[in-house]
Amino acid sequence: MTASVSGGLTPVRQVLPNGAVVIVQETAFSPAVTINFTFRAGSLDEPDDLTGLAWFLGRVIDRGTTRRSAETIAEAFDDRGVALRATVNRHVVVLTCTCLSEDFAEVLDVLADVARNPAFPEQEIEKRRAEMITAIRQDLDNPGVRAAEALQQLLYGAAHPYGRPAKGTLKTVERFRRADLAAHHARRFAPSTLSVAIVGDVAAAAAADLVARAFDGWTAKPGPSREVPPVPRHDARQEVSIDMPEKAQADIAYGFTSISRLDPAYCSHWAMNNILGQFGLGGRLADNIRERQGMAYYAFSSFDPSLGPGPLVIRAGVDPGNVARTIAAIDAEVGALGRDGATPRELAETQQFLVGSIPRMLETNQSIATFLQTAEFFGLGLDYDRQLPALLRAVTLEDVKTAAASVLDPAGASVAVAGPALAREVGGGAASARGEPGESRAR
């Protein structure tokens, strides 16, 4: 059963009687096993007036259960050299750790207890609240975070779950109570919202049996999951600046709403974004803004589709005096790709790079577990790693041009800048900042 990952994954999937999904992939990288619990319990499903509750739950869920104290849990993990990590996004809460194969059964039992039976002790809530308030205050002092959060609000609106700060605000965090955490857990932590990925040096059948035993008798029923609210597409440009006079650098967040992960054009948009701001040292954006003009400390784009239309975001960090020129250069690159599409060489290099990166996604037990959970969440299939190369190679120049034209229009961009006073000059950069967008992009 042990797979050579270079030849493709061979996961085994099983649905337990209580509705939990178990996916096991055997590997022989090392005598270790990664355990990944993914619950559909992210910030989309938190109350609108308690923004950040899901993120906060991820900070306190391991601080004691009805069977174990926080100290007992910490000792159980520390004695085995295990670090538990909780991550939260718009749709899921993920609990994951890696242990030695010989410790798998014991670690699985503790982790299942953490997921099923958190006690949310009041003293632990107060400790984590103080840490969370400190983290939010640090974010408020970080131009990169301020620009990114302002852009999300421009794109989605302050009331949309995708437009709200993941950690919440100082006001909402102060309002969190134990009853709120218990209610969110009861509403969204249940077998039918759980997907378990086990990856490592363990027999698939034995691993599935141990997971079934760890969740035996758990029959909790979740409340309904919230649908992703409609996402606006902006035809008019939106701009906002956040004055942070004590900072030496200005951070720019520039973007658009894009497509959902299940859109048939996903691979075309992925390739388009790679050409725009990922390939090599940062695609066209970094080539112009950082390499040729020397204006930015960093420049890149990212593409993050989900169940709802995700953002395509361009980020740049610049000297405050270069804000307007940098935005003009971004406008030029966005406009050129949106208007003219990519060159044959750009597409060929991008396809080669993306196809070649697939094995690197599967180099560790942790990365394989994440890949399998993503495929499970979106229903992409157990063989998605083997489908993906053909899907990427099938993308044509016309596909990339269509994808770019559907998103990339400077007139409809949303732009947020955070930094000192000169950063207020958001738009209207000199034409010289635009480089030479008409020149050949072949490299």
Steps between C-alpha positions, in 0.01 A plus 500: 500500500790739563505740206785655318376857508680575175267249336189652654316477828291193580283610791233281656176678592239373743182655643439396859149407617467836677582692180865590559729455198837330542769519231824307548813522286791274585847642445851393583669839541577433865361304799249778564131571448316827442147530639276768352147570627311748284161626620269715291478751780682810378422869526217478246291331768577727794236752614516831314539692826782278626759536225813300584322238710612208281859625507480535879356149533808371321715663769316348798370164378807315633495666841318222680223247436240330716754218546838677500638825638703738287814379680418134434446571129822697476696224673350232275622688194828632639610159629473370144654804332168596342394856419126547447411769250155655463425709191178674405379649174169608351365146479695259721670447832801267465672311782818331388816345643772251411619221728714189486320196360535321833311785673222528242223330699564699818532835324188433293304431818608831660432698184154345462423596860610858430273516196197333659498619860659843551418646842599862425611575859440863597859561611634370170254719308631808680863407428428453132285813486796705621723339234242564230462866596878535481500336154227733373686805631812379320294466181370854544863616503596300190455682165491173306216359710311830501516528121399137449202524735389829347511343155287205610243744633501696174456181297233328707350760732532522877194278557613212278685212673778525242539872572541483877832469687561135589605579857206731557534839665593615847130559570384156387780315678409673826146361462593133455364279775536132575139446394579647156788255448293206620214601272724526192656165582159335544371660181783403266720226657337169415589180313326616184713816484826310564756370255800313642817460295764254624827502305814310586657176606182321607283230345187649344254248647650526848499880488136513391404260780673716759325813374165319513575397858605853600168640378283207603179612668525858371167573335478879529291666231615837364288804437463618141803649331466852369499555125762738366318832449507651150825674415492832313707562189619859489493693173626825655841542658515517880792646693576549868809612689589440865736756650770344719744792541754316714570236236788511254337278235167510319317179415268470202218246464334512158246249381180362357242239585556200278343153464407213731725195531255281311476729199597303186748776416698451823819377328486785248480754783777320689728522196404864443585595857831317478594705194388823664674473833646162592726351233872524569557779751150646469379489141435813295438709810837441664680514166369852442461649846786342691760389246480764225386803699629411846196648669377218721644289779261229386232464234288194426142382447296225664183318401280350770171354371269320740133400516423859413688724258844548646728800467782556256732725699812690398732602785794738498714660769658832396661820613215746568624724222448220247137416580339680207763381252469141621121502469536643150737217413254243644223660294716465190580132555142416597365688199744339256429144612127564516501649153758294309530175693823306535774412255552141382827484688343623825229235482744221416733596787210536740356161411841339540547670836154416638509138385851468639387642835244222558756249636628775732147529641530136601846489656397462863229327697365839607475635146334180376243521780423861405468405131263212580288720725471764229395237247244363746360842590440598138409150379789485252552123521753265655709508182513877467880506517502286185231705326669833562789482249263437209265776618788748507642392164155543343497874573533702180610855428138587431401354838754721677390805304136434587586452867705819509233702318235382747690632803783738415374852432668792679177699478334244728788445740481547875811655652600538865820666618628514859800705602625853565347816358649471152311171463176698485573580137341174390457546125611712212859391464729626228495325166868418540407264785321282254815368345447388144186283507501461125838331484534130435454285813688204358793403713 
